[in-house]
C-alpha cells in the first residue's frame, strides 16, 4: 500500500495505537526540532535516529546541539547517531514492540518538519518487511557514531558557518533591516534584523517585547522578540507553533517558535522566560530586571539579526561591532 497523505499520522503516530513502543529511523537528513515535536507530543515510546548524509554534508551546529540536549534531557527515551562510513540517503522507519520489529515504512520523507509537518512537497511511503528493515538499520548503525562521543567532530563535520541556501545564479540585494535574494522572480530572505524596541515609538515597550513579563502574576523574565509586518510577509520564519533551532553568536542554543496573532512574535515555547533571561544576561542586567532604552544604548545595539540555515535552523546574532564597543568606552 502506498501512503501519500497524512504521513505524520500514519507513519509516526498510528503504530503507537497498535502497541508499538519504539521507533528506529535511518534518514538522510533529520532535525532535532522534529524529534522534539514528536517526543513531546507523544509519551511512552523510545526514539532512535541515525542521520545518514553526515559524511557529505555534515550536520549543523544547531542540530548537533539540539540532538545532544535532547539525549541529555530525555533520559533513555532518545538516542542519535551520525553516519561516518558511506553516506546513506535512505529514509526507513522501523517500529518495535517489546524489542521485536512489527512495522516498517520506507519512502521519500526525511525526518524533518519540512517533510512531515509543513507539507511543502509531495512525499510517499510504502510498508516493507520489518525484519529486513531491522537488519538494514543494524547494518547502518555499525558504521555510525553516537552524537555524544567527545571526539565526534573528528569523524563528522559540524557545520558552524552560516551558509544560507541561495539558488545558483540568484542576485543578492542588501537592504536596510534584511538580506534578500531574488531567484527567478521569487524573493528569498536569507537574514532579517528585528528591533528590540517599538518601531512606532522608538522606545523599549513597558509591558511587551523584552518587558512582556513586567506585570503582576508573571515571571518578570518573560519576553518575546517582535516580528514587524514586512518580515511576517516574507515567511522567513516557519508557520505558527512550528519549533526551530536557534544558535547564538555567544554559543547558546534555543528552541523557538513563531507565536501570537499573525506571527508577530518569536518566543521560546518551553518557557518564555528563557529568552528574556538570556537578553538580560547579555545586557548585564539582573534576572527579571526592567529593560530600558538606556540598557540597549549602553550595550551598543538595539536590534538582533537572524540568519537562516534552513527552515528549521537559524543563527541569532546580538553581538556588538568592535567599533561600537570602542566608541562606548
C-alpha positions as CSV (number, residue, x, y, z in Angstrom):
1,X,0.0,0.0,0.0
2,X,1.3,3.4,-1.0
3,X,0.9,6.2,1.6
4,X,0.8,9.7,0.2
5,X,-1.5,11.6,2.7
6,X,-1.3,12.2,6.5
7,X,2.2,10.9,6.7
8,X,2.8,12.2,10.2
9,X,-0.2,10.4,11.5
10,X,0.1,7.1,9.5
11,X,3.9,6.6,9.8
12,X,4.8,8.3,13.0
13,X,1.7,8.1,15.2
14,X,-0.7,5.3,14.3
15,X,1.7,2.4,15.2
16,X,1.6,3.6,18.8
17,X,-2.1,2.7,18.9
18,X,-1.2,-0.7,17.7
19,X,1.0,-1.2,20.8
20,X,4.3,-0.3,19.2
21,X,6.7,1.2,21.8
22,X,9.9,2.1,20.0
23,X,10.8,3.7,16.7
24,X,14.2,3.5,15.0
25,X,14.9,5.7,12.0
26,X,17.5,5.9,9.2
27,X,17.1,9.2,7.5
28,X,19.4,11.0,5.1
29,X,18.7,14.3,6.9
30,X,17.0,14.9,10.3
31,X,16.4,17.8,12.6
32,X,16.3,17.9,16.4
33,X,13.3,20.2,16.1
34,X,11.3,17.3,14.5
35,X,12.4,14.9,17.2
36,X,11.4,17.4,20.0
37,X,8.0,17.8,18.4
38,X,7.5,14.1,18.0
39,X,8.6,13.2,21.5
40,X,6.8,16.0,23.3
41,X,3.5,15.2,21.6
42,X,3.6,11.5,22.4
43,X,4.7,10.0,25.6
44,X,5.7,6.4,26.3
45,X,7.8,5.4,23.3
46,X,11.5,5.4,22.6
47,X,13.1,7.0,19.6
48,X,16.5,6.4,17.8
49,X,17.6,8.5,14.9
50,X,20.5,7.8,12.6
51,X,21.4,10.7,10.3
52,X,22.8,9.3,7.1
53,X,24.2,12.1,4.9
54,X,26.7,13.4,7.5
55,X,29.8,12.2,5.7
56,X,29.0,14.6,2.8
57,X,27.0,17.5,4.3
58,X,28.0,17.3,7.9
59,X,25.4,18.4,10.5
60,X,24.7,22.0,11.5
61,X,25.8,23.1,14.9
62,X,22.1,23.9,15.8
63,X,21.0,20.3,15.0
64,X,24.0,18.8,16.8
65,X,23.4,20.8,20.0
66,X,19.7,20.1,19.7
67,X,20.3,16.3,19.5
68,X,22.8,16.3,22.3
69,X,20.4,18.4,24.6
70,X,17.6,16.0,23.8
71,X,19.6,12.9,24.6
72,X,20.6,14.5,27.9
73,X,17.1,15.8,28.8
74,X,15.1,12.7,27.8
75,X,16.9,10.0,29.7
76,X,16.7,6.7,27.8
77,X,13.9,7.9,25.5
78,X,16.1,9.2,22.8
79,X,19.4,8.4,21.1
80,X,21.0,9.8,18.0
81,X,23.8,8.6,15.7
82,X,25.7,10.1,12.8
83,X,26.7,8.0,9.8
84,X,30.5,8.0,9.4
85,X,31.0,5.5,6.6
86,X,29.4,5.5,3.2
87,X,26.7,8.2,3.1
88,X,23.2,6.9,3.5
89,X,20.3,8.6,1.7
90,X,17.7,6.0,2.8
91,X,14.5,7.0,4.7
92,X,13.5,4.0,6.7
93,X,11.2,3.9,9.8
94,X,11.0,0.7,11.9
95,X,8.6,0.2,14.7
96,X,9.1,-2.3,17.5
97,X,7.0,-3.8,20.3
98,X,8.8,-5.3,23.2
99,X,12.0,-5.3,21.2
100,X,10.5,-7.1,18.2
101,X,10.2,-5.3,14.8
102,X,6.5,-5.2,14.0
103,X,6.0,-2.5,11.3
104,X,8.3,-0.7,8.8
105,X,8.0,2.0,6.2
106,X,10.3,3.1,3.5
107,X,9.9,6.2,1.4
108,X,11.0,9.7,0.4
109,X,10.5,11.8,3.5
110,X,13.4,12.8,5.7
111,X,12.8,13.0,9.5
112,X,12.1,16.8,9.4
113,X,9.2,19.1,9.9
114,X,9.7,20.3,6.4
115,X,8.7,16.8,5.2
116,X,6.1,15.7,7.8
117,X,4.6,18.9,9.1
118,X,4.9,21.8,6.6
119,X,3.9,19.7,3.6
120,X,5.8,21.8,1.1
121,X,6.4,18.9,-1.3
122,X,5.0,15.6,-2.3
123,X,6.2,12.6,-0.3
124,X,5.3,8.9,-0.2
125,X,5.8,5.8,1.9
126,X,5.2,2.1,1.4
127,X,5.2,-0.7,4.0
128,X,8.1,-3.1,4.0
129,X,9.2,-6.2,5.8
130,X,10.0,-5.2,9.4
131,X,12.6,-8.0,9.9
132,X,14.6,-6.9,6.8
133,X,14.2,-3.3,7.8
134,X,15.6,-4.0,11.3
135,X,18.5,-5.8,9.7
136,X,19.2,-2.8,7.5
137,X,19.0,-0.4,10.5
138,X,21.5,-2.5,12.4
139,X,23.9,-2.6,9.4
140,X,23.9,1.2,9.2
141,X,24.3,1.5,12.9
142,X,27.5,-0.4,12.6
143,X,29.0,2.5,10.6
144,X,27.7,5.3,12.8
145,X,28.8,7.2,15.9
146,X,26.8,8.3,18.9
147,X,26.3,12.0,18.9
148,X,27.5,12.2,22.5
149,X,31.0,10.9,21.5
150,X,33.5,13.5,22.8
151,X,35.6,13.3,19.6
152,X,32.6,13.3,17.2
153,X,34.0,16.3,15.2
154,X,37.0,14.2,14.1
155,X,34.6,11.9,12.2
156,X,31.6,14.1,11.4
157,X,31.8,17.7,10.1
158,X,30.0,20.0,12.4
159,X,28.9,22.9,10.3
160,X,29.4,26.1,12.3
161,X,29.5,28.7,9.5
162,X,26.4,30.5,8.2
163,X,25.6,29.2,4.7
164,X,22.1,30.5,3.7
165,X,20.7,28.5,0.9
166,X,20.6,30.8,-2.2
167,X,19.9,29.2,-5.6
168,X,22.7,29.2,-8.1
169,X,22.6,32.4,-10.1
170,X,20.4,34.3,-7.6
171,X,21.1,38.0,-7.4
172,X,21.6,39.1,-3.8
173,X,20.4,42.6,-2.8
174,X,21.1,44.0,0.6
175,X,18.6,46.5,2.0
176,X,18.1,48.0,5.5
177,X,16.9,45.5,8.1
178,X,17.3,42.4,5.9
179,X,19.2,40.5,3.3
180,X,17.2,39.3,0.3
181,X,18.0,37.2,-2.7
182,X,15.9,37.1,-5.9
183,X,15.6,33.7,-7.6
184,X,13.5,33.5,-10.8
185,X,11.3,36.3,-9.5
186,X,10.8,34.7,-6.1
187,X,12.0,36.6,-3.1
188,X,14.2,34.5,-0.8
189,X,15.0,36.2,2.5
190,X,18.3,35.0,4.0
191,X,18.6,37.2,7.0
192,X,16.4,39.7,8.9
193,X,17.2,42.3,11.6
194,X,14.5,42.5,14.2
195,X,14.0,45.5,16.5
196,X,14.1,45.2,20.3
197,X,12.2,48.4,20.6
198,X,8.8,49.6,19.3
199,X,9.0,50.7,15.7
200,X,6.1,53.0,16.4
201,X,7.6,54.9,19.4
202,X,11.3,54.1,19.0
203,X,11.4,53.1,22.7
204,X,11.5,49.7,24.5
205,X,7.9,48.8,25.4
206,X,6.9,48.8,29.0
207,X,4.9,45.6,29.0
208,X,5.6,43.8,25.8
209,X,8.7,42.6,23.9
210,X,11.6,42.3,26.3
211,X,9.3,43.5,29.1
212,X,6.4,41.2,28.4
213,X,6.6,39.8,31.9
214,X,6.7,43.1,33.7
215,X,3.2,42.8,35.3
216,X,1.5,41.1,38.2
217,X,1.4,37.3,38.3
218,X,4.1,36.9,35.6
219,X,7.6,35.7,35.6
220,X,9.4,39.0,35.0
221,X,11.9,37.4,32.6
222,X,9.1,36.5,30.2
223,X,9.8,38.1,26.8
224,X,9.4,37.8,23.1
225,X,11.1,39.3,20.0
226,X,8.7,41.3,17.9
227,X,8.4,40.5,14.2
228,X,7.4,43.5,12.1
229,X,4.7,43.1,9.5
230,X,7.1,43.4,6.5
231,X,9.1,40.5,7.9
232,X,5.9,38.5,8.6
233,X,5.0,38.7,4.9
234,X,8.3,37.2,3.8
235,X,7.6,33.9,5.6
236,X,11.2,34.0,6.7
237,X,10.3,32.1,9.8
238,X,8.2,28.8,9.9
239,X,4.5,28.9,10.5
240,X,2.9,29.4,13.9
241,X,3.9,26.9,16.6
242,X,6.5,25.1,14.4
243,X,9.6,24.8,16.5
244,X,13.0,25.7,15.1
245,X,16.6,25.7,16.4
246,X,18.5,28.9,17.0
247,X,22.2,29.0,17.7
248,X,23.5,32.3,19.1
249,X,26.7,34.2,18.5
250,X,27.9,33.5,22.0
251,X,27.4,29.8,21.9
252,X,23.9,29.3,23.3
253,X,21.2,27.2,21.7
254,X,17.4,27.7,21.9
255,X,14.2,26.1,20.6
256,X,12.0,28.9,19.4
257,X,8.7,29.3,17.6
258,X,6.5,31.9,16.0
259,X,3.5,32.9,18.1
260,X,0.7,35.4,18.6
261,X,-1.7,36.8,16.1
262,X,-0.3,36.9,12.5
263,X,3.0,35.6,13.8
264,X,4.1,38.8,15.3
265,X,6.4,37.3,18.0
266,X,9.3,34.9,18.4
267,X,9.2,33.0,21.6
268,X,10.9,30.2,23.5
269,X,7.9,27.8,23.8
270,X,9.3,25.7,26.7
271,X,9.4,28.9,28.8
272,X,9.0,32.5,27.6
273,X,11.3,33.4,30.4
274,X,14.3,31.7,28.7
275,X,14.7,34.3,26.0
276,X,14.1,37.2,28.5
277,X,16.7,35.8,30.9
278,X,19.1,35.5,28.0
279,X,18.8,39.1,26.9
280,X,19.1,40.4,30.4
281,X,22.3,38.4,30.9
282,X,23.7,39.8,27.6
283,X,22.8,43.3,28.7
284,X,24.4,42.9,32.1
285,X,21.1,43.2,34.0
286,X,19.8,41.2,36.9
287,X,17.3,38.5,36.4
288,X,13.8,39.9,36.0
289,X,15.0,43.5,35.6
290,X,13.0,46.0,33.7
291,X,14.8,46.7,30.3
292,X,15.2,50.4,29.5
293,X,16.3,52.2,26.4
294,X,19.5,53.2,28.2
295,X,20.3,49.5,28.7
296,X,20.3,48.8,25.0
297,X,22.2,52.0,24.2
298,X,24.8,51.2,26.8
299,X,25.2,47.8,25.4
300,X,25.6,49.3,21.9
301,X,22.8,47.6,20.0
302,X,19.0,47.9,19.6
303,X,18.3,45.1,17.2
304,X,19.0,41.4,16.8
305,X,19.8,39.6,13.5
306,X,18.5,36.2,12.4
307,X,20.2,34.3,9.6
308,X,18.6,31.2,8.1
309,X,20.4,27.8,7.6
310,X,17.2,26.2,6.5
311,X,13.5,26.1,7.6
312,X,14.4,24.5,11.0
313,X,17.8,26.0,11.8
314,X,18.7,29.6,12.4
315,X,21.6,31.7,13.8
316,X,20.9,34.7,16.1
317,X,23.5,37.5,16.4
318,X,23.3,40.0,19.2
319,X,27.0,40.9,19.0
320,X,28.2,44.5,19.0
321,X,30.6,45.6,16.3
322,X,34.1,46.3,17.6
323,X,34.0,50.0,16.6
324,X,30.7,50.4,18.6
325,X,32.3,48.9,21.7
326,X,35.3,51.2,21.4
327,X,33.1,54.2,21.0
328,X,31.1,53.4,24.1
329,X,34.1,53.2,26.3
